[in-house]
Amino acid sequence: MKIALLGYGKMGQVIERIAMERGHEIVLKKDETNSFEGLSNADVAIDFSVPTAAVSNISSCFHANVPVISGTTGWLEHYDEIATLCAAKNGGFISSSNFSLGVNIFFELNDYLAKIMSKFDSYKVEMEEIHHTQKLDAPSGTAISLAKGIIENSSYTDWTIENPEQNQIHIESKRIGTVPGTHTVTYNSSVDAIEIKHTAHNREGFALGAIIAAEWIVGKQGIFTMKDVLNLK
């Protein structure tokens, strides 16, 4: 499989190494200094760039008839226009706040726990996410996905980084050292607490999941999720 890497920072370099270990070829390493030359030769593109570049990167792929795996967060206000373009170009697209296999299992656990806890008003939920100091967006896309999962399965209606109102989920964001990513969901009551937590040890889990998604989407048209890739539906 021929892969175009859109964004060649630390994550892009890890993706390159693991992709080559799995027998794939990198035909483009796109950063802010070079062009999209070579994109048309790719079977699939993997975008781990920055929020300001993501829309242009993804759009260029659809125009070149190349399916896209996007792990960039912070650009989702443009999601509808990207979805429209994907449909118009009969493209293939997966966007995820986190491609880690473990995190996607964690998403499922979070949804299930939220359904259970929605029956018990004495527990109030809160979340914490910790990442490295170079992460540009806060809260993390993964934290927002977790919050949305709770909202879809409970009476909570929104999330906030401020002091929460009755039906809001408070998300606390911390930026510490080189932490790859830690997410904790806690249900607190006056007598006890129930906590689920995912801790990433390095970037390799994110990279491997993105490559697995890229392998899966080749030859497919439409907008998919990691639930489709991992058969979690």
C-alpha positions in Angstrom: 0.0 0.0 0.0 1.2 3.5 -0.9 0.7 6.1 1.8 0.8 9.9 1.7 1.7 11.4 5.1 0.1 14.8 5.6 2.0 16.3 8.5 5.5 15.1 9.3 6.0 15.9 12.9 6.6 13.4 15.7 3.4 11.5 15.0 4.1 11.4 11.2 7.5 10.0 11.8 6.1 7.2 14.1 3.5 6.4 11.5 6.2 6.2 8.8 8.2 3.7 10.8 5.3 1.5 11.7 3.9 1.6 8.1 7.2 0.6 6.7 7.5 -2.2 9.2 4.1 -3.5 7.9 5.4 -3.4 4.3 3.9 -0.2 3.1 5.5 2.5 1.0 5.5 6.3 1.8 5.1 8.3 -1.4 4.7 11.7 0.2 5.8 13.4 3.4 3.9 16.7 3.4 4.8 19.5 5.8 4.5 23.3 5.6 7.6 23.5 3.3 6.6 21.3 0.4 3.8 20.6 -2.1 1.3 17.9 -2.7 3.4 16.4 -5.4 3.1 12.6 -5.2 -0.3 12.6 -3.6 -2.0 11.2 -6.7 0.3 8.1 -6.5 -1.0 7.2 -3.0 -3.6 4.6 -2.2 -4.5 6.4 1.0 -3.5 9.5 2.9 -3.0 9.8 6.7 -3.4 13.4 8.1 -1.8 14.2 11.4 -1.1 17.9 10.7 -2.3 21.0 12.5 -5.9 22.5 12.7 -5.1 25.3 10.2 -3.8 22.8 7.6 -6.3 19.9 8.0 -9.1 21.2 5.8 -6.8 22.0 2.9 -5.1 18.6 3.3 -8.3 16.6 3.4 -9.8 18.6 0.5 -6.8 18.0 -1.7 -7.0 14.3 -1.1 -10.7 14.1 -2.2 -9.9 16.1 -5.3 -7.1 13.6 -6.0 -9.4 10.6 -5.4 -7.4 9.5 -2.4 -9.2 8.3 0.7 -8.2 10.0 4.0 -7.6 9.0 7.5 -7.5 12.2 9.7 -6.3 12.3 13.2 -6.0 16.0 13.4 -8.3 17.8 15.9 -9.4 21.4 16.3 -10.9 21.8 12.8 -14.3 20.3 13.2 -16.2 23.5 12.7 -15.5 22.7 9.0 -16.7 19.1 9.3 -19.9 19.5 7.4 -18.2 21.1 4.3 -15.7 18.2 4.3 -18.4 15.7 4.5 -20.2 17.4 1.6 -17.0 17.3 -0.5 -16.4 13.7 0.4 -19.9 12.7 -0.9 -19.5 14.9 -4.0 -16.2 13.2 -4.9 -17.3 9.7 -3.8 -14.4 9.7 -1.4 -13.5 7.6 1.6 -13.0 9.3 5.0 -12.4 8.4 8.6 -11.9 11.2 11.1 -11.2 10.3 14.7 -10.1 12.2 17.8 -8.0 9.1 18.7 -7.1 6.1 16.6 -5.7 4.1 19.4 -7.3 0.6 19.6 -7.3 0.9 23.4 -9.0 4.3 23.4 -11.7 3.1 21.0 -12.4 0.2 23.4 -12.4 2.8 26.2 -15.0 4.8 24.2 -17.3 1.8 24.2 -16.8 1.2 27.9 -17.5 4.9 28.6 -20.8 4.7 26.7 -21.8 1.6 28.5 -20.9 3.0 31.9 -22.8 6.3 31.2 -26.0 4.3 30.4 -25.7 2.5 33.8 -24.9 5.6 35.8 -27.7 7.6 34.2 -30.1 5.7 36.6 -28.3 7.0 39.7 -28.7 10.7 40.4 -26.4 10.7 43.4 -23.4 10.4 41.1 -22.0 13.4 39.2 -19.5 12.9 36.4 -16.3 14.8 35.8 -13.3 14.3 33.4 -9.6 15.0 33.4 -7.2 14.9 30.4 -3.5 15.3 30.5 -1.2 15.8 27.5 2.2 17.1 26.6 2.9 20.8 26.6 3.1 20.9 22.7 -0.5 19.9 22.3 -2.3 22.9 20.7 -6.0 22.3 21.5 -7.7 22.0 24.9 -9.7 20.1 25.9 -8.4 17.2 23.8 -10.5 15.8 21.0 -10.5 12.5 22.8 -12.0 14.2 25.9 -14.7 15.9 23.8 -15.5 12.5 22.3 -15.8 11.0 25.7 -18.1 13.8 26.8 -20.3 13.4 23.8 -20.5 9.7 24.5 -21.8 10.5 28.0 -24.2 13.1 26.7 -25.7 10.7 24.2 -26.3 8.1 27.0 -27.5 10.3 29.9 -29.3 13.4 30.9 -26.2 15.6 30.6 -26.6 18.1 27.8 -23.2 19.8 27.4 -19.5 19.9 28.6 -17.5 22.9 29.9 -14.1 23.8 31.0 -15.6 26.4 33.4 -17.6 25.8 36.6 -20.3 23.4 35.5 -24.0 23.9 35.7 -26.4 21.1 36.7 -26.4 19.2 33.4 -22.9 20.0 32.3 -19.8 17.8 32.4 -16.7 19.5 33.7 -13.4 18.8 31.7 -10.1 19.7 33.3 -7.2 20.0 30.9 -3.6 19.7 32.0 -0.4 20.2 29.9 2.5 18.4 31.5 5.9 17.5 30.1 5.8 14.9 27.4 2.7 13.0 28.5 1.3 11.2 25.4 -2.3 11.2 26.7 -4.2 10.3 29.9 -8.0 10.4 30.1 -10.0 9.8 33.3 -13.8 9.7 33.7 -15.0 9.8 37.3 -18.5 9.4 38.8 -18.4 10.9 42.3 -21.0 10.6 45.1 -20.9 11.5 48.8 -19.9 7.9 49.7 -17.7 6.6 46.9 -16.3 7.1 43.4 -16.3 5.0 40.2 -13.4 5.8 37.8 -12.3 4.5 34.4 -9.0 5.6 33.0 -6.9 5.2 29.8 -3.2 5.9 29.9 -1.2 6.0 26.7 2.4 4.9 27.2 3.7 6.3 23.9 2.6 7.4 20.4 2.7 4.0 18.8 -0.8 3.0 19.7 -2.2 6.1 17.9 0.0 5.4 14.9 -0.8 1.7 14.6 -4.6 2.4 14.8 -4.3 5.0 12.0 -2.5 2.6 9.8 -5.0 -0.2 10.5 -7.8 2.3 9.5 -5.8 3.2 6.4 -5.5 -0.5 5.4 -9.2 -1.0 6.0 -10.5 2.0 4.0 -8.7 1.4 0.7 -11.3 0.6 -2.0 -14.2 1.9 0.1 -16.4 5.0 -0.4 -18.2 6.9 2.3 -17.6 8.3 5.8 -16.8 5.7 8.4 -15.6 5.5 12.1 -13.3 3.4 14.1 -16.3 1.4 15.1 -16.6 0.2 11.5 -12.9 -0.6 11.3 -12.8 -2.5 14.6 -16.3 -4.1 14.1 -17.5 -2.6 17.4 -21.0 -1.8 16.2 
